[in-house]
Amino acid sequence: MTDSRMAAVGASSTLLRPVRRRRRRTTPLLEGIALVVAAVVVVIAVIGPWIAPFDPTQVDIGNSLQAPSLAHLFGTDATGRDVLSRVLTGARTTLGATAIVLAVTIVIGLLVGVLAALVGGVLDEVLMRVTDIGLALPSIVLALGIAAGLGPSLTSTVIAVSATWWPGYARLVRTIVRDVREAEYVTAARSLGVGRLRLVFRHILPNSLDPLYVQLTLDVAAVMLVISGLSFIGVGAQVPSSEWGAMVAAAADNATSAWWALVFPGLAIAVTGVAFNLVGDWIRVRTDPTLRGGAR
């Protein structure tokens, strides 16, 4: 096996590791809590701006760094803005950016992976070598460089993370499609004269999506952390945006005297990430026939 093929196999196994990882024994109660929390976060992302008790961008220096109280349940930040309102509206900003990144990456990954698997030959080699380069480069460092080059903003962050995230999906899709196209039902359909497009959209792709659902759910937390991290170091969302990572960065200077401005957006990131990881694990167990019998 050549070095390039060994690298490709290694990259593929690394990519598939989250999907194939050892089954965790999660209780139905924990799974239910995770599903409820994830659903609540999504609902808040949709309706957050309408249920926020205060204007999240309204500066009120007279009320700066107020501790949590009945008037401000999560307290206020250094400029007097209500932290609860900013956390609620920040759900839309952070999860919205995450959803856009995942939508872009899955479209590019599907296109590249399907073309590489079904066309093969020179096109497969070219696409996979480009994919391997993308997988070999440190994604967070590359995203940081792209975002800094485009200028600090949430839009730059979305473009930068999308540009570095799609190779993993391309490799995963190619691996799955190559396996599915050799299945007996696909061979039978091909022998009956089913056209290539119909074969792809009726038989191959529908039976290739379960691992993608799992990976997408697991990647919600990963992408969210990258977006928040880039905002935290100053190349992502900028003031007065209520993006959670930017909120943590803005509160860092007053972490000891006004812990609430730092803790609550940080908790929002942590709870959302854990919830979506558990949901992804739950989906994996129920879509993998080898795990269904042992799911608890």
N, C-alpha and C positions, 0 to 999 in steps of 0.2 A: 504494500500500500504506500503510495507516495505521501510525502510530507503534507502536501496540500489537502489530500483526501483525509489524512489523519486529523488535520486541523478542523476540517469540516465535520467529521464525525464527533470530535470533541466538543465543538461548538454546539452541535445538535443535541448531544446528551446533556450538556449544561443547560440548554434552553428547556429541555423537556423535564428536567429534574423537579421543578415545582409541581408539575402535573403528576409525575410518577412517585413523588415522595411517599414515604411510609405513612400509612393511614393513621390518623390520630383518632383516639376514641373520645369523641365529644358526645355529651349527653343531649337528649332531645331538648331539655330545658335550655342549655347553652346555645344550641342551634336556633331555638325559637327566639331567644333574646337577641341574638345576632341579626336574625332576619328582621325583627321589629326595629332594632336600632338603625339598621341600614335603610329600612323603609322610611323611618322618621326623618333621617338625615336628608333623604331624597325629597321628601315632602317639604321640609324646611328650606331646601335649596330652591324650591319652586315658589313658595309663598313667603319666604323670609322677609323681603322688603315690605310686605303688607302687614306683618304681625309685629314688626320691630316697634317698641314703644317710643323710640326717639329717632330723630334724624341721625343716621350713623356718621355723617360728615360735619355735623354742626359743632363748631368749636365754642366752648364755654369755659374760659380760663378760670372763672370764679369757682367752678366745681371740679377743678382738676384733681386727680388722684384721690377721689372719694372712695372710701372702703365700701364693700357691698352693704346694701341697706334696702329697705322697702322701696325707696325711691329709685335706686339703681341696683338691681339684684346682683349684677356682676361688677358693680363699681364703675368708676370712670377712669379714663387714661390721662396722660400728661396734659392733654389739651381740653379735658373736660368732656370728651365724647363718651357716650354710654357704651360700655363694653358688651353688654348683652345684645344691643341693637347691631353692633358691628359684627359680633359672632353670627347672628342670625342672617344678616345680609352677606357676610363673608362665605357662608355655605354655598350660595349661588356662584360667587366668584371663583372659589377654589374648585368645587365639583364641576362647575361649568367648564372651566379650563381643562380639567382632567378628562371630561367627556369628549371635548373637542380633540384633544391629543389622541385618545384611544380610537375615536372614529376615523381620524386621518390615518393612523398607523395600521388599523385593521384593513382599510381600503387598499393602501399601498401594499401591505403584506399579502393580502389575498391576490392582488393582481400579479405581483412578482412571483409568489409561490406557485400559483396555478399555472402561469405561463412556463415557469421553469420545469415543473413536474410533467406537464402534458406535451410541451413542444420538445423539450430535451435538446440534445446535441449542443451546438455552439452557444445557442441562447441560454441554455441551462448553465453551462460553464461560466459564461460572462456574468449572468445575474447572480449566481452563487458566489463568484469571486468578489463581486461588489458587496454582497451580503456579508461575506466573511470579513472583509475589511471593516465594515460597520460594527460587526460583533467583536472584532479584535480591539477596537479603540475604546478607551474608557468613556462610557456614555455620558457620565455626569461632567467630566472635564470638557468633552466636546460640546455638550449643551451649554456649559458655562461660556465657552469661547464664542459660540454662535450668538447667544443672547447678548453678550457684552459687545460684540461687533455690530449687532443690529440696533443697539441702544436699549437702555433699561426700560422695560415695560412688560406688561402681562402678555401682550401680543407677541413680543420677541421671545418670551419664554415658551409660549405654546408652539411657535415655529421651531425653536431650538430643540425642544423635547421630542416633537414629532419627527424631526429629521434624524434623531438618534435612536428612536424606539422601534421603527418599522423593521429593521433587519431581523430581529428575533421572531416576529410574526411571519416574515417571508420564509425563514428556515423551517419554522413549525408547520406552516401550511404546505410547503413542498414535501416534507416528510410524510404528513398525513395523506395528502392526495396520492403520492406514489404508492402508499400501502393500499388505499381504498381502490385505486384503479385496477389492482390485481385481484380484487375480491371476485368470488364466483358469480355473484349477481351482476356485476359490471361486465364480466366476460360474457355472460349469457346475453345481456342486453346488446353488447357489441356484435355478437354472432347473429342476432336477429335483425341487424341492420339499423339499429338506433343511431341517429346522427350524432356527431361529436358534441355540438352545443347542447342538445337535449340530454346526452349522456352526462355532460358536466353538470348542468343545472338541475336535472331530475334525479340523478343517481350518485354522482361523486360528491358534489358540494354539500347536499343535505346530510350526508353521512360522515362529513368531515368536520362538522361544526361543534360537536360536543366538547372536544378539548379546547377549542377557541373560547367557548363560553367560560370555561373554568379559568383559562389564562387571563381573559379580560377582567373577570371579577377579582382575581388575585392582583392584577396590575393596577386596579383602582388605587390601592394603598400606595404602591410603589411610585406611580406617576404623581399622585398627590404630594408625596413626600419630596419628590424632586422639584416640583413646581414651588412648593412652600420653601424648600431649601434655597432655591435661586432667589426667591423674594427676600428671604432672610438675609442673604449676603449682599442684597442691593441691586441685582440685575433683573429682578422680576417686577412684580406689581409695586407701584410707587404710591406714596402718600397723595391723596387721602383714601386710597383704596382700602377696603376692609378685608382683603385677602388674608387668610389666617397666618401664613408665614410672615407676611409684612407686619401684621399685628404683633407677633412675637418679637420681631426685630425692633419695632418701635418701643416695646415695653422693656427691652433688655436693660436699658440704662437705669431703670427704676425697679429692678427685680427684687431688691431687698426691702424697699419701702412701700412698693405697690405691687405685691405678688399677684394680685388678682388680674391685672392687665396682661400678665404673662401666662398665668396658669390656665385661664379659661380658653383662649384660642389654642393653646398647646393641648389641652384635654380634648378639644374638638378634633384636632388632627389625630391624636392617639386613638380615641374611641372610634372614629370613623374608619381608620385604617384597620384596627382589630376586627371590627364588625364585618367589613367587606372581605377580609381574609378568611374569617370563619364561614361566611356565606359561600365563598369560592370553594372551600373545603367541603361544605355540604353539597354543593352542586357536583363536585368531583365524585363524591361517594355515590350519588344517585345516577350519574351518567356512566360510571364505569361498572360493567357487569361483574367484574371480579371482586368488587368491593361491596355490592349491594347487600349480599347476604350477611356481611359482618358489621354493617352500619348500625350504630346505636345512638 
